[in-house]
Amino acid sequence: MAFIHDDFLLSNDSAQQLYHEYAINEPILDYHNHLPPDEIANNRQFANLGEVWLEGDHYKWRAMRANGEAEAVITGKAEAKEKYLAWARTIPHTLGNPLYHWTHLELARYFGITDLLNPETAETIWEQSCERLAEPALSVHGILNQFDVRGLCTTDDPTDSLARHEAIAALDIRTKVYPTFRPDKAWGVDKPEDFSLWADKLASASNVATDSLAGFLDGLEKRVEDFHTIGSRLSDHSFPYCFDAFPSATEAARIFDKARVGRAATYEEQRQFGAYIMEHLSKLYTAKGWAMQLHIGPQRNNNTRLFETIGPDIGCDSIGDWPQSASLASFLDRLEQDSALPKTILYNNNPMDNFTFATMIGNFQGGTPGKMQFGSGWWHADQKEGMEWQIKALANTGLLSRFIGMLTDSRSFLSFPRHEYFRRTLCNLMGEWMQTGFIPDDKELAGNMVKRICYQNAADYLELTLTGTPD
């Protein structure tokens, strides 16, 4: 039997029924990813697996370093095929890592290849995949159609031009593509030179002077309005922990002015300024009916040498272990008191905090079904076991039936089978519950819940205009 087969990861009859009768045909709403909008607008046609697999995948880069591959074939200037062959040398060593599952799911679903990738099969797989990648069905638009992707939410800086999204909106494709507002640089007052450059870019993008804090806030508001006009209904933010030291407007202006004249904010001042900006943005999101994503807990850029020579997002980030509960509660409670808490999705990078996050959302529910979401297993927890931990923590403490499900968080157009991976994991877990009597052995009851988690819950929650769903 091939490694990837019809019942891959489905260990019992109930799991198989749930997946094949309820999950397999659901469309995809990939509401958080890092796919490049220009590649969608231009309908990029990838030439080979080196391009489509390895150009931006820091998960693979991390594994290749662990296997002793030279940086030249990871992030360096080696040819695409050399990089692919380095990955083929690495993949047999990834047994137990989700990269092994993802790689072979992608070979099977995109190329019909069921051979295991290794140095002996690498040449044949390269040739077969290059032939298929030349076909229109594996252009970016072909991929989106093939995987029934109804919606994509890319991740965009407030200073980014929205011209690419305007171009995508004019295309005759079924997939709706929207930007996500990611303003993490808006509180970088600890690095005043970078902060001032970003504030100047915000002024250009918004056509609003940002020399004062009032103007800076107006510039952010203008960009929120620009994103909203093109269809965005979602923001995204990432911190090691929530900012919860809320300053007065006068104090926030002092910190802003200090950074604008080139003086770095202290640690405490940065926390205060971040809290002030996030409170202001949260009020805007609430007024617009947006959802806010909070990705909390990563410890980034740990390898100084690689960071200084290559940059961020290269596979040198790990799980942080900061205390989360008090600051998260304080932040959310402040927004709640100000009637400024929008629909919110919390993702934690440290599985140790699963029950902290899962119970925290219950403190602030109300008004909208599943208003507060405990997001799917993220980053280092984005694998079968991590997904199961997240699902169990949510089911034990909240309403799994209102969960908005999976996202790829990926930079690769070959990553859509991660939705299949999640769906198989969900169905297998619920199938086990049915078989052991933990939940009723009622296929329709469990199956309809699975179906909603796969797609419709997210479509209803985000209120995006999508093909095949109500406006």
QUIUR-V48267 format. One line per field, one symbol per residue. phi: phi as a letter, one per 30 degrees, with the letter a starting at -180 (. if undefined). psi: psi as a letter, one per 20 degrees, with the letter a starting at -180 (. if undefined). A space follows every 50 residues. Layout:
BEGIN
phi: ???
psi: ???
END
This chain:
BEGIN
phi: .ddcbeceiccaddddddddcbcdcddcccdbacddedddechecddadd ddccdbcdddeddddddidddecccdcddededdddddddeddcejceed ddeddddddcbiccdddaedcedddedddddddddedcdedddeddchdd abcdcbdedddcdddddddddcbddcbbdcdbcdddbdddbddddddddd dddddcibdcdcdededddddddeddddddjdbacbbbbdaddbcdcddd ddddddddddcjcdddeddddddeddddddddddddddidcccbcbjdcc hdcdddddccjdhbjccbddbddcddddddddddddddhbcdebccccdc eecedddddddddbdkjbeiecccdeecidcdaeddddedddddddbbce dcdcicbdhcccdccdddddeddddddddddddddcidbedbddddddde ddddadedddddhddbdibdd
psi: pqgorhkpjojrggggggghhhhhjqrponjorkpohhhghjlpoqhrhg ghhihjnigggghhghjjqqhhjfjbjqqhhggghhhhhhhiijpiqhhg ggghgggghhikpiqpprhhiggghggghgghiiqhijrghgghghjloh qporopqhiqqjhhhggghiqmqhpppqqponkhiikliinhghghgghh hhgghikppkirgghghhgghhhggggghiipkprqqprhrqpjnprrhg hhhggghghijjppqrghhgggggggghgghhhggghikrqppoopiqoq lhngghghhgarljkkqrprkqphgghgggghhggghjkkorppopppio hhjghgghhhhiikrqgppkgppoqqppdijmrgghgggggggghhibnh hjpjbqqhkrjpijjhihgggghggghgghgggghijhrqmnhgghghgg ghhhghgggggikqoqpjqq.
END
